[in-house]
Structures are given as structure tokens and as C-alpha cells.
Amino acid sequence: MSELDVLIGIRDNMSNAFLDLASEAADILASGAAVYCLALLLMVPRRTRELGILVFAAEAVCDILFEVPLKEVTARDRPFMEYPVNLLIPAPTNYSFPSGHTANASVLALSVLTYDRKWGAAALVWAAFVAFSRLYLFVHWPTDVLAGALVAAVCVWAVRGLMKRFLFGWGKWPAVMEFDICRMFRRRQST
């Protein structure tokens, strides 16, 4: 069975209004911009700051070192270019390999998993759905989503290791982690 057969099988046997809507939502929620924004929001409260930094840094490493260069090097066409279908989302204009949305969702899920198993498990289910939605939407090949998840795992593992080794040993890092951003805004409002 070829990768195209898998995609056609998904399209022919699973198409329904709920998956259409959920996949379109996943396309928006798993975008790089959405993950970066969530990472910035996680950096505000002290208790999630370390997680926010991990998500932001791992996402940046994924984008800069893997996703963008691999897309250009492999120059793999997307499935809808080989097998024309009516797309539910605007046609992506960049190359297919690896899946950036799968990488984004996986960075977030694996980062959360390193801090909290319960929420991490829920995030992994969401990341798996994002990976499936890329196939359902006919914008990625199965190997694209596998590569996206693998790239994300490598980036989260490497960034988490670097954070533990270098940042937490650096004298100013605890001050960054303990800085109360909310208090700073409250002071400005009271003056």
C-alpha cells in the first residue's frame, strides 16, 4: 500500500462534517504562530514560565534548524498536487516534508509531558489528531507527519537538556524564573 493509497483510504472512508470542522480548527490551532503565542502566555505566570521557555525555544529550534531547511532541501510536492482534490483549507504554498503543523503540536505536547503527565497525555492525543488531520486534509504524506513528530521529539529533548545543563546552573536564571511580571503591571496601573 502506497502513501497515496493511505490518503485516499482516509478520504474515502472517514470524510464527515465533524472531521472537516475539527481538521480545519487544528490547521489554525497548530500553526507556528499559535504555538509561539501560547508559549509567550505560558511565560507570564511563574509556575508555567519554564514550560513556556521550553516550548518557545524548542519551536524556534525546530523551525530554524529543521523544518524550513528540510522543506527546501527535499522539495517534496504535497499530495493534492499529485492527486487533485477539493481542499478544505487554503492550499499551502511551501513544500511538504516535514509536517510543520505536526512538529508544532508535538513540540507543545512533548514539552507539556515533561512537566505534567496528565496534561501531557491529553496534549499527545491532541498532537496525534493534528498529525491525522494533516493526512485528512490531504496536505501531507504519512512520512511527512512521522518526520514532523520525530523532529519535534529531538528538539524538545535537546532544548530541555540544554536548559537543565546550562541555564539552571547560571546564577541569574533563578531571578528570571522568579520575576513577577503580573506585579510589574499592577505597579504601573497604580501610579
Salt bridges, closest charged atoms under 4 A:
GLU3 OE2 - ARG76 NH2 2.73
ASP27 OD1 - HIS101 NE2 3.33
ASP27 OD1 - ARG134 NH1 2.75
GLU50 OE2 - ARG160 NH1 2.67
ASP144 OD1 - ARG76 NH1 2.75
ASP144 OD2 - HIS140 ND1 3.35
GLU178 OE1 - ARG46 NH1 3.81
ASP180 OD2 - ARG46 NH2 3.50
ASP180 OD2 - ARG183 NE 3.98
ASP180 OD2 - ARG186 NH2 3.87
